[in-house]
Amino acid sequence: MKFTPALLLFGAIASLAHAQVSVINDSAWSSPVANAYVGGASGLNYYGSSGSTGNLSLTGDSTNLLTLTTGANGRGLAVTFATQTLASVGDFLTASIQFKMAGPLFTSTSNNFRIALHNNAGGTAISANSFANTNTNFVGYVGYMAAASLDYLDTTPVAIFDKVSSGNALIGQATEGTQFTTLAQGGPNVSPADTPALAAGTNYTASLVITRIASGVNIAYSLTGGTVGTVYTFDVDDTASAVTSFNTLLLLVNSGTWDTTQLQNVIVSLTAIPEPSTYAALAGLFGLGFVAWRRRQTA
């Protein structure tokens, strides 16, 4: 098969159509220091909302899962990364976390499992454990949080929030209007009521995808695995005060939800659509290559 300039240009454009950058890609962790961060395979640091011993630890078995102690108090997890910007329409940032709970679902509470992507441009980056639910350092943070109610009692099991820049809560206290603005709530009305949607020992994946659109951004959430089907699939557009840059991934299991959370395959990736100038440059190179190719064919 001959690779003509047209074929080469097509291949180049196809490869550029979706240029993906891996920001976080951790499936295993090195041993953590007691009451300190866990260093990820990507060289990033993971911090727990509490400084208590064992808040963030490893299972110690062959699966090498990262364990976040939850239970009666609830716990959060944070990891900061280099700022990623949705520069063009069609660019999207994906955050996904595979998890399973080591114990049964305890009680029914709204918004009890949360994942968020924020930008600390106006606040102080998390750099240690014990960052807590509220902190003055969080004033100035902006971004989005998706919260799921993890049993069938809630007729709108997913809520998506916009972080209020003047609020001092980063991922906790989602119901307070001074901390977060509710963009939308939804998901199917599922029955039977008050039946746990998740089961202990089952792998689930929570995903938050933020896509740049012409009028702002689209925020899409999904939680898949086990028998949950499409219960936790929901999205909404933010056209009023869209946030397009992010550098912090957060996870929270609310108090009294389940015993512990085991995590693996924490992934954040940016998929960018090339600028028009990139295609223009390729077209110019194609033109030069075509002229050279034609000369060789007629020589």
N, C-alpha and C positions, 0 to 999 in steps of 0.2 A: 504494500500500500504506500502510495506517495503522499507525503505531507506537504500539500500546497499551502501558500500563504493564507488562503481562506480557511482551511482546516485548522491551521495553527492559531489564527485569530479566534476562531470559534472556541477552541480549547482554552485559550487564555481568558476569554470572556466568561466561559462557564466556570472556570476555577475562581474567578473573582466575584461571581454573582452573590455568593454568601461567604465572606471572609470571616472565619470564626477564630476568636482569641480565647484561650483557656485562662481564666483568672484564678480559679480554685479548682483543684482536681485531687481530692483526698479520699482514698479508700482505706487507708490505714494510718496509724499514728505512731510516733516514737513515744517512749516512756515519759510520762509527765513528771515534773517536779512537784512534790507535795504542796498543795495550796498555791499553785502557780499555773502558768499557762501550759497548754499542750501544743507542742510544735507540730505543724502539719507537714505532710510530704512535700507540699508546695513551698515550704519555708515560711508559712504564715503562722500566726499565733491565735489560739482559741482561748477565750476567757469565759469564766462562769460568773453569773450574777451574784453568787455568794462566795465568801472566802472559806466556808466551812470545809473541814477535811473530807475528802471523798466527793466533793461537789462535782468535780470533773476528773474522771479516772478511766483506766483501761480495764477490759474484762480479764485480760491476762491469759486468754485462751487463744487457740489458733485463728479465731475469727478476728481478733484484735479490734474489737468494737470500742468506740469511744462512748463512755457511759456518763450521762448527765443525771445526777440524783434529783428526783422530783418529789413525789409523795405529798405530804400535808402542806408543805411550804411552797411548792412550785419552784421552778428554776428557769433561768435564761442562759443563753449561749450567744457569744458575739465573736465575730472575726472581721477584721478590717483588711482591706485590699487596696491596691492602686486604683485611683479614681477612673471609672469607666463612663464615657459619655455617649449618649445616643445622639449622634451628630446629624443624621439624615433620616428622612422618612423611610421606614422599613427596617431601621436598625432595632435590634432587640437584645435585652439582657435577660438571661435565664439563670435562676437559682433553684437548685433542687437538692433535697436531702432525703436519703433513704433512712428509715428508722423502724424500730419495733419497740414495743413496751414489754418490760419484764414482768409486769404485774397486771392485774385486772383493772378495768375502768371502774373508778370509785363512784363518782357523783356526776350529776348533770349540771353543768354550768355553761353559760353562753360564752362564746369566743375563747374557749379554754385551750386551744392549740394554735399558735401564731407563728408566722414567718414574715420577715420584713426585709426590705432593702432601703437603706437610708444613705444620706450624704451628710457628713459632718462639717460641711463648708463653714457653717456659722457656729459650730460647737467644738468641744474638745474630744478628740478621738479616744476611744476606750483603749487602755494600755495595761490593765491589771484586773484581777478578780475583784469581786465585791462591787461591781458597778451598779447593782441594785435596780429596782424598778423605776425610781425617780432620782434625778441627780441634776444639779444646776448646770453641769457640763453638757447636758443634752439640749439646753435651750439653744436654738439655732439649727438643730438637725431638721432635715426635711426628707420626705420619702413616702413609701407606701407599706402598709401592713395588711395581710390577709389573715383572718381569724376564722377558725372552724369550730363548731359545736359538735362534740364527738359522740352524740347519741341522736336517736331519731325523734326526740321530744321537740327539738327546735324545727319549726316549719320553714325557716330560712337559715340553713346550716352554715352559710358562708357570708362573711361581712368583709368588705374592703374599705380600709381607712386611709386618709391622707394625714400625715403627721403635721401638727400645727407648730410652726417655728418657735412660738413663744412658750410651748409646753415643755416641762422638764421630765416627762415620761417618754422613754424610748420605745418600749414595746409592751409594757405593763399598763394597767388601768385604761384599757381600750374604750371603756364606755364613757369616759369623762370628756365632755365637749371641749374643755379647755386644752386638752392634750391631742385629740384626734378629731378629724371631721369624717363622718360616715359618708363615703361616696355612694355606696349601694349595698343592699343585702339581698341574697337570693339563694338559688338552688331549689331543687324539687321538694315538694311537700311529701315526706316519706312516712310510711306506716310499716309496721306497728309502732306506735309512739313509745318513747322511753326504752327503746331497745338499743343496746350499745352497737355502734356501727363498726367498731374496731375490736380486734381480739388480740390477746397476749400472744407473743411469740410469732406473730405474722409480720412479714416485711411490707411496709408501705412507703410510698414516695410522695412527698409534698413538694409542689413546684410553684414558683412565682415567676411569671414572665412579663416584662415591661417592654412594650413596643412603641417606638416613635411613630405617630400618625400625623397627618397634615394639621389637625386641630389640637394636638397635644400629645397625650400618651394613652395607650390601652394597658390596663392591668388585668392579667388573667391568672386565676388560681386553679389548681387541681390537686386532689389527694386521691391516689389510686392504690390498689392492692386489695388482697383478700376478696371480700364480697361487696365492697362499697359501691361498685359500678360507677355511675356518673353523679352520685349524690353531691360530691364536692367539686363540681366543675362550674366555674362562674367567672365572668369578666365584666369590666366597666371601663368607660373612657373618662379621663380627667381632661377637660378642656378649659378649666378656669385658671388653674395655677400649676401647670404641669412641671414635674421635676424630671430632669433628663440626665443628671449625673449622679453616680452612686459609688460608695466606697465602704459600706458596712452591711454585712449579712447578720441577721439576728433570728433567734429561735426562742420561743417561750412555751413551756408547759405550765398551765395555771395550777394553783394550789388545789389539792384534792382531786387530781385527774387520774394519775396512775403512779405506780411505785417509782420506776426508773425508766429512762429513755436511752436506748442504745442506737448509736448513729454510725453510718458508714456511707461512702459515696457522696460526700458533700461536694457539689459542683456549682461553680458560677462561670458562665461563659458569655462573651459579647459576640454577637453576630452582626456584622456591619455590611451595609450595601455600599459598594465603591462610589466615590464621587464621580459626577459626570466628566470631570477633567481627566479621570483615569481612563475612561473609555475613549475620550478624545485623543489621549496620548497613544493608546493602543491602535486607534485608527490611523494615526500618523505613521507609526512604526509599520503597520500593515501596508500603507501606501508605498513606503520606501522599499519594503521587502518585496512587494509585488513588482515594482519597477525592476529591481535587481533580478528577480526570478524570470521576468519576461525577456530580459536581455540575454540571460543564460539560455533560454529556450530557443531564441532566434539566432544565437551565435553559431 
